Amino acid sequence: MHHRIKGALLGSILSVALSAAEPPPAPPWSAGAVNVETGVLWEIGSGTPIAYRLVPTQLSWRSAEFWGHGFAGGSRLVLRHRLTLLGTWIQSGPESHYLGFAGSPSLEWWDQTGAWSLFTGAGGGFGVIDSRGIRGGQGQDFTLNWFIRGGLEHVTARNIRLSAGIMYQHMSNGGMTTPNPGIDALGFTLGYGWSY
């Protein structure tokens, strides 16, 4: 029994010594990240009489911080690059899918623990939709996109990123056909990501 107590004590001391020797984890903005997000967006505009419902899936890459400002309390404002591949299933509407690309900055405010952030960003890009020539639908396959997003991100102890947000997306052909209906959709997204 005496040897077991000594062994347990020695094991505890070694484990504390090893954990003290480990460097502190790097802050989440110091490395790039990959995120997968999906959600549902509903038509809110007056550009089309069609009640579109979109189910977007986004694969996004964010760079490490390229600009940042630390505050006295330990929180930090961070700006990063963000590039996104869009794949949207059109659940309600004459078209069936949209494939596109978008770029934007990602503006993030991180709390002093580096585990929680509020994020926002706006940007745009281009893509293709399977237009059908239906009144109120998209007038051609080539489509421009523009979006605004914002939300909350949490980094777990294993550096997994979980996010929830709101997103507004506009898709149109930029006035290249007449009439020129556009899709204006608003909804929510949920995401999962990791650093590399």
C-alpha positions as a Markdown table, in Angstrom:
| # | Residue | x | y | z |
|---|---|---|---|---|
| 1 | Met | 0.0 | 0.0 | 0.0 |
| 2 | His | 2.8 | 2.3 | 0.9 |
| 3 | His | 4.4 | 1.8 | -2.6 |
| 4 | Arg | 1.1 | 2.6 | -4.3 |
| 5 | Ile | 0.8 | 6.0 | -2.5 |
| 6 | Lys | 4.4 | 6.8 | -3.5 |
| 7 | Gly | 3.7 | 5.8 | -7.1 |
| 8 | Ala | 0.6 | 7.9 | -7.3 |
| 9 | Leu | 2.4 | 10.9 | -5.8 |
| 10 | Leu | 5.3 | 10.6 | -8.2 |
| 11 | Gly | 2.9 | 10.2 | -11.1 |
| 12 | Ser | 1.1 | 13.4 | -10.1 |
| 13 | Ile | 4.3 | 15.4 | -9.7 |
| 14 | Leu | 5.6 | 14.2 | -13.2 |
| 15 | Ser | 2.2 | 15.0 | -14.8 |
| 16 | Val | 2.2 | 18.5 | -13.4 |
| 17 | Ala | 5.9 | 19.0 | -14.5 |
| 18 | Leu | 5.1 | 17.9 | -18.0 |
| 19 | Ser | 2.0 | 20.0 | -18.4 |
| 20 | Ala | 4.0 | 23.1 | -17.1 |
| 21 | Ala | 6.6 | 22.4 | -19.7 |
| 22 | Glu | 4.1 | 22.5 | -22.6 |
| 23 | Pro | 3.8 | 25.8 | -24.4 |
| 24 | Pro | 0.5 | 27.6 | -24.1 |
| 25 | Pro | -1.8 | 26.9 | -27.1 |
| 26 | Ala | -1.5 | 29.4 | -30.0 |
| 27 | Pro | -4.4 | 31.9 | -30.3 |
| 28 | Pro | -7.0 | 30.8 | -32.9 |
| 29 | Trp | -6.3 | 33.8 | -35.2 |
| 30 | Ser | -2.6 | 32.9 | -35.5 |
| 31 | Ala | -3.2 | 30.1 | -38.0 |
| 32 | Gly | -5.4 | 29.5 | -41.0 |
| 33 | Ala | -8.7 | 27.8 | -40.7 |
| 34 | Val | -11.1 | 25.8 | -42.9 |
| 35 | Asn | -14.9 | 25.9 | -42.2 |
| 36 | Val | -17.9 | 24.1 | -43.6 |
| 37 | Glu | -21.2 | 25.9 | -43.1 |
| 38 | Thr | -24.8 | 25.1 | -44.1 |
| 39 | Gly | -28.2 | 26.6 | -43.3 |
| 40 | Val | -31.4 | 27.9 | -44.9 |
| 41 | Leu | -32.2 | 31.2 | -46.5 |
| 42 | Trp | -35.6 | 32.5 | -47.4 |
| 43 | Glu | -36.5 | 35.1 | -50.1 |
| 44 | Ile | -37.2 | 38.5 | -48.6 |
| 45 | Gly | -37.0 | 40.9 | -51.5 |
| 46 | Ser | -39.4 | 42.2 | -54.1 |
| 47 | Gly | -37.2 | 41.5 | -57.2 |
| 48 | Thr | -39.0 | 38.2 | -57.9 |
| 49 | Pro | -42.5 | 36.9 | -57.2 |
| 50 | Ile | -41.1 | 33.5 | -56.5 |
| 51 | Ala | -40.8 | 32.4 | -52.9 |
| 52 | Tyr | -37.2 | 31.1 | -53.1 |
| 53 | Arg | -35.8 | 28.9 | -50.3 |
| 54 | Leu | -32.1 | 28.2 | -50.6 |
| 55 | Val | -30.0 | 25.6 | -48.7 |
| 56 | Pro | -26.3 | 26.9 | -49.1 |
| 57 | Thr | -23.3 | 24.9 | -48.2 |
| 58 | Gln | -20.0 | 26.8 | -48.0 |
| 59 | Leu | -16.5 | 25.6 | -47.8 |
| 60 | Ser | -14.4 | 28.5 | -46.6 |
| 61 | Trp | -10.7 | 29.2 | -46.0 |
| 62 | Arg | -9.6 | 32.0 | -43.6 |
| 63 | Ser | -6.0 | 33.2 | -43.5 |
| 64 | Ala | -4.1 | 33.9 | -40.3 |
| 65 | Glu | -4.5 | 37.4 | -38.9 |
| 66 | Phe | -3.2 | 40.0 | -41.3 |
| 67 | Trp | -4.2 | 42.9 | -39.1 |
| 68 | Gly | -5.0 | 43.0 | -35.4 |
| 69 | His | -5.4 | 45.3 | -32.4 |
| 70 | Gly | -5.3 | 44.1 | -28.8 |
| 71 | Phe | -7.3 | 45.9 | -26.1 |
| 72 | Ala | -6.4 | 46.5 | -22.5 |
| 73 | Gly | -8.7 | 43.8 | -21.1 |
| 74 | Gly | -7.1 | 41.1 | -23.3 |
| 75 | Ser | -9.7 | 40.9 | -26.1 |
| 76 | Arg | -8.6 | 41.4 | -29.7 |
| 77 | Leu | -9.9 | 42.7 | -33.0 |
| 78 | Val | -8.7 | 40.7 | -35.9 |
| 79 | Leu | -9.0 | 41.0 | -39.7 |
| 80 | Arg | -8.4 | 38.0 | -41.9 |
| 81 | His | -8.9 | 37.0 | -45.6 |
| 82 | Arg | -11.8 | 34.7 | -46.4 |
| 83 | Leu | -12.3 | 32.7 | -49.7 |
| 84 | Thr | -15.5 | 30.6 | -50.1 |
| 85 | Leu | -16.8 | 27.9 | -52.5 |
| 86 | Leu | -20.6 | 28.0 | -52.6 |
| 87 | Gly | -22.8 | 25.1 | -53.4 |
| 88 | Thr | -26.5 | 25.9 | -53.0 |
| 89 | Trp | -29.5 | 23.5 | -53.4 |
| 90 | Ile | -32.5 | 25.6 | -54.4 |
| 91 | Gln | -35.2 | 23.8 | -52.4 |
| 92 | Ser | -38.0 | 26.1 | -53.6 |
| 93 | Gly | -37.7 | 27.9 | -57.0 |
| 94 | Pro | -37.6 | 27.1 | -60.7 |
| 95 | Glu | -33.8 | 26.4 | -60.7 |
| 96 | Ser | -32.3 | 23.5 | -58.8 |
| 97 | His | -28.7 | 24.5 | -57.9 |
| 98 | Tyr | -26.1 | 27.2 | -57.8 |
| 99 | Leu | -22.3 | 26.9 | -57.8 |
| 100 | Gly | -20.1 | 29.9 | -57.1 |
| 101 | Phe | -17.1 | 31.5 | -55.5 |
| 102 | Ala | -16.9 | 34.5 | -53.2 |
| 103 | Gly | -14.2 | 36.5 | -51.4 |
| 104 | Ser | -14.4 | 38.8 | -48.4 |
| 105 | Pro | -12.6 | 40.0 | -45.3 |
| 106 | Ser | -13.5 | 38.4 | -42.0 |
| 107 | Leu | -13.7 | 40.9 | -39.1 |
| 108 | Glu | -13.6 | 39.1 | -35.7 |
| 109 | Trp | -13.6 | 40.3 | -32.1 |
| 110 | Trp | -12.1 | 37.7 | -29.8 |
| 111 | Asp | -12.7 | 37.6 | -26.0 |
| 112 | Gln | -9.7 | 37.5 | -23.6 |
| 113 | Thr | -9.8 | 33.7 | -23.4 |
| 114 | Gly | -9.4 | 33.3 | -27.2 |
| 115 | Ala | -12.3 | 30.8 | -27.1 |
| 116 | Trp | -15.2 | 33.0 | -28.3 |
| 117 | Ser | -15.6 | 35.5 | -31.1 |
| 118 | Leu | -18.2 | 37.7 | -32.8 |
| 119 | Phe | -17.6 | 37.8 | -36.5 |
| 120 | Thr | -18.9 | 39.7 | -39.5 |
| 121 | Gly | -18.0 | 40.2 | -43.2 |
| 122 | Ala | -19.4 | 41.3 | -46.5 |
| 123 | Gly | -18.2 | 40.4 | -50.0 |
| 124 | Gly | -19.2 | 38.9 | -53.3 |
| 125 | Gly | -18.2 | 36.9 | -56.3 |
| 126 | Phe | -19.7 | 35.0 | -59.2 |
| 127 | Gly | -21.2 | 31.6 | -60.2 |
| 128 | Val | -23.5 | 29.6 | -62.4 |
| 129 | Ile | -27.2 | 28.7 | -61.9 |
| 130 | Asp | -29.3 | 26.3 | -64.0 |
| 131 | Ser | -31.6 | 29.0 | -65.3 |
| 132 | Arg | -34.9 | 27.8 | -66.9 |
| 133 | Gly | -36.2 | 30.9 | -68.7 |
| 134 | Ile | -39.2 | 31.0 | -66.3 |
| 135 | Arg | -40.7 | 34.5 | -65.5 |
| 136 | Gly | -39.4 | 35.6 | -62.1 |
| 137 | Gly | -36.5 | 33.2 | -62.3 |
| 138 | Gln | -32.9 | 34.0 | -63.2 |
| 139 | Gly | -32.5 | 35.3 | -66.7 |
| 140 | Gln | -29.2 | 33.5 | -67.5 |
| 141 | Asp | -26.8 | 30.9 | -66.1 |
| 142 | Phe | -23.9 | 33.3 | -65.2 |
| 143 | Thr | -24.8 | 35.0 | -61.9 |
| 144 | Leu | -23.1 | 37.5 | -59.6 |
| 145 | Asn | -23.4 | 37.1 | -55.8 |
| 146 | Trp | -23.1 | 39.5 | -52.8 |
| 147 | Phe | -23.5 | 38.7 | -49.1 |
| 148 | Ile | -23.4 | 40.0 | -45.6 |
| 149 | Arg | -22.9 | 37.6 | -42.6 |
| 150 | Gly | -22.4 | 37.8 | -38.9 |
| 151 | Gly | -22.4 | 35.5 | -35.9 |
| 152 | Leu | -20.7 | 33.8 | -33.1 |
| 153 | Glu | -17.8 | 31.3 | -33.1 |
| 154 | His | -16.5 | 29.1 | -30.3 |
| 155 | Val | -13.2 | 27.3 | -30.4 |
| 156 | Thr | -13.2 | 24.1 | -28.2 |
| 157 | Ala | -10.3 | 22.7 | -26.2 |
| 158 | Arg | -9.3 | 20.5 | -29.2 |
| 159 | Asn | -9.2 | 23.5 | -31.5 |
| 160 | Ile | -12.5 | 22.6 | -33.3 |
| 161 | Arg | -14.5 | 25.7 | -34.4 |
| 162 | Leu | -18.3 | 25.7 | -34.0 |
| 163 | Ser | -20.3 | 28.7 | -35.4 |
| 164 | Ala | -23.8 | 30.0 | -35.7 |
| 165 | Gly | -24.8 | 33.0 | -37.7 |
| 166 | Ile | -27.1 | 34.9 | -39.9 |
| 167 | Met | -26.6 | 35.6 | -43.6 |
| 168 | Tyr | -28.1 | 37.8 | -46.3 |
| 169 | Gln | -27.3 | 36.8 | -49.9 |
| 170 | His | -28.2 | 38.5 | -53.2 |
| 171 | Met | -27.9 | 36.7 | -56.5 |
| 172 | Ser | -28.6 | 38.3 | -59.9 |
| 173 | Asn | -27.1 | 38.6 | -63.4 |
| 174 | Gly | -26.1 | 42.2 | -63.0 |
| 175 | Gly | -28.6 | 43.7 | -65.4 |
| 176 | Met | -27.4 | 41.6 | -68.4 |
| 177 | Thr | -31.0 | 40.5 | -69.2 |
| 178 | Thr | -34.4 | 42.2 | -69.2 |
| 179 | Pro | -36.2 | 41.6 | -67.0 |
| 180 | Asn | -33.5 | 41.2 | -64.4 |
| 181 | Pro | -35.0 | 39.4 | -61.4 |
| 182 | Gly | -32.7 | 39.0 | -58.4 |
| 183 | Ile | -32.9 | 36.7 | -55.4 |
| 184 | Asp | -32.6 | 38.4 | -52.0 |
| 185 | Ala | -32.5 | 35.8 | -49.2 |
| 186 | Leu | -32.0 | 35.9 | -45.5 |
| 187 | Gly | -31.5 | 33.1 | -43.0 |
| 188 | Phe | -29.2 | 31.3 | -40.6 |
| 189 | Thr | -26.1 | 29.2 | -40.9 |
| 190 | Leu | -24.3 | 26.6 | -38.7 |
| 191 | Gly | -20.7 | 25.7 | -39.1 |
| 192 | Tyr | -17.9 | 23.3 | -38.2 |
| 193 | Gly | -14.2 | 24.1 | -38.7 |
| 194 | Trp | -10.6 | 23.4 | -37.8 |
| 195 | Ser | -7.2 | 25.1 | -37.8 |
| 196 | Tyr | -4.3 | 23.8 | -39.8 |
